[in-house]
Amino acid sequence: MGCSSSKSTDVVAKGPPQEEQNPKNPIATFDCTMGTFKAEIFLDRVPRTASNFIDLCTTGFYDGIHFHRVIPGFMNQFGCPNAKDPHSSSAGTGGPPDGKFKNLATDAVESRTKGGKIKDEHTSKDSNQAGTLSMANTGDPNSGGSQFFINVADNKMLDWFSGGSSRHPVFGRIVEGYDVCVAISKVPTKDDNPVKPIKMNSITISNLPE
């Protein structure tokens, strides 16, 4: 599961594009062994995808998982439960358990089914620019779950509206600590897996709707 692309030869973008932040959107604080960074989560644009991510964060699903695929000039991938073992051969193939979660924008009850997958949310045309968070999938429709990636370059070929075969909806963007994300992408790797494991200690969510 992931985003299909060969290693990019593009220059890594200097940072996320400057965009006005929605003060009502939740903020995710990522605490990993290489540092801390924060992201605005687009609850206002992709409420199902954002609510799925927030639910997994607040239930501790991501705690102790390692980055399993990092590529300089491209992206950092994370969120597979099999990657609690940083060198697992099945890292990148797992997802969350089936279940229900609340859509925090609509109050509707959403579902994860068929191996923890959610329905695609191709509604907001936000490009896979440097500093954005985007859903990973298998390439099949409705195959996203817990895995996502952080773009460290402009990867518009991954946009769901690009007309190509890769369709990855963006659900957030880095607002603080982008340098940490770039540093993660540049660590020594073996088969794109960091040689020295990078563990997510926790992801906490603030500014949730009341």
Salt bridges, closest charged atoms under 4 A:
GLU19 OE2 - ARG45 NH2 2.40
GLU40 OE1 - ARG173 NH2 3.44
ASP55 OD2 - ARG112 NH2 2.77
ASP107 OD1 - LYS102 NZ 3.35
GLU110 OE1 - ARG48 NE 3.24
ASP126 OD1 - ARG45 NH1 2.62
ASP192 OD1 - LYS7 NZ 3.49
